[in-house]
Amino acid sequence: MSLYLIPADLIDEFADARAAGRHDRMNEIRDRAYAIDPELIDELDGFDYPAAA
């Protein structure tokens, strides 16, 4: 697991894009997260699943 925290704005943007069905925007946000730390992709992909809570 990454030692970095995902900035709140990145999570908010990703959640908004997912809710809107904007897969293109989700991919852009994932690209930004990957540039910060490749392991952040797993955190973005799992942040809103019940098991992650």
C-alpha positions in Angstrom: 0.0 0.0 0.0 1.2 3.5 -0.8 2.5 5.7 2.0 1.1 8.8 0.1 -2.3 10.1 0.7 -4.5 10.9 -2.2 -5.4 14.6 -2.2 -9.1 15.1 -1.3 -9.7 17.0 -4.5 -8.5 14.1 -6.5 -10.9 11.7 -4.8 -13.7 14.2 -5.1 -13.1 14.7 -8.8 -12.9 10.9 -9.4 -16.1 10.3 -7.5 -17.9 13.0 -9.5 -16.6 11.6 -12.8 -17.7 8.1 -11.8 -21.1 9.2 -10.7 -21.5 11.0 -14.0 -20.3 8.0 -16.0 -17.4 10.1 -17.4 -14.9 7.4 -18.1 -12.7 9.8 -20.0 -12.4 12.0 -17.0 -11.8 9.1 -14.7 -8.9 8.0 -16.9 -7.4 11.5 -16.8 -7.6 11.5 -13.0 -6.1 8.0 -12.9 -3.2 9.3 -15.1 -2.6 12.1 -12.6 -2.6 9.6 -9.7 -0.2 7.3 -11.5 2.2 10.2 -12.1 2.2 10.8 -8.3 2.5 7.1 -7.3 1.5 4.1 -9.4 0.0 2.4 -6.3 -2.6 5.2 -6.0 -4.5 3.6 -8.8 -5.5 0.8 -6.5 -6.6 3.3 -3.9 -8.8 5.2 -6.4 -10.3 2.1 -7.8 -11.3 0.8 -4.4 -12.1 4.0 -2.4 -15.9 3.8 -2.7 -16.4 0.1 -2.3 -18.1 -1.0 0.9 -15.2 -3.3 1.8 -12.8 -0.4 1.7 -14.8 1.5 4.4 
